[in-house]
Amino acid sequence: MHARGSEFDPHRLHIFNDTQFKEGLETMKKILIILSFLVSISLFTANYKTDRAHSDVTFSIAHLLISDVSGRFGDFDFNLELDNRNRIKSLVGKIQVTSVDTNNDKRDDHLRSADFFEADKYPEITFESTSYRGNASKGKLQGVLTIKGVSKKVTLNVTQSKIIDFKGKKKLGIVLTTDMDRRDFGVGDSTPNAIVSNDLEAKITIEFDEA
């Protein structure tokens, strides 16, 4: 004969198991809520568009190896996507070759010709990022740059401002710089380095508005 305290009570066991089940269910709900929150944070992105009035695409190249000639492209558009830590997730840009401006009409026409950019056949310069290493202020942006139908992997130096709120609109600035060899893209192959330097410096300064 069993003692009273040790007697088996199926009803008590049912209550115990039911309580455990409810507690486990509540715990699972809490875990799922936390996981959903974390996933939503990790997937959060913010999109920005170019503020053309406060942006510039410029380059500088040596002439006769004694002085630098500067130029710019006046028609361009970049789209930026930031991750949840305000780091670059994606940057895509297009530059219209015909908008090249070196403050000399004759030289600009020559740059648009087949001797250099061949703008009639290749009207756009494009860039599409592939990866970013850095934080929300400085880093290295890797991507594919296409000029004159030639696509090359490039690395751009990034300087990024903080995000501000201006008249109810979020804004930030990004500066991209790099050095490149124009011959890598078939630009001015017949022009010797002694006349126009093979190497040039490019600088893209973009002010972005939240889209």
Beta strands, then each sheet from edge to edge (+ up, - down):
strand 1: 46-50
strand 2: 56-63
strand 3: 67-73
strand 4: 76-82
strand 5: 88-96
strand 6: 100-101
strand 7: 124-134
strand 8: 138-147
strand 9: 150-160
strand 10: 164-166
strand 11: 169-181
strand 12: 196-210
sheet 1: 6+ 3- 2+ 12- 1+ 4- 5+ 7- 8+ 9- 11+ 10-
end
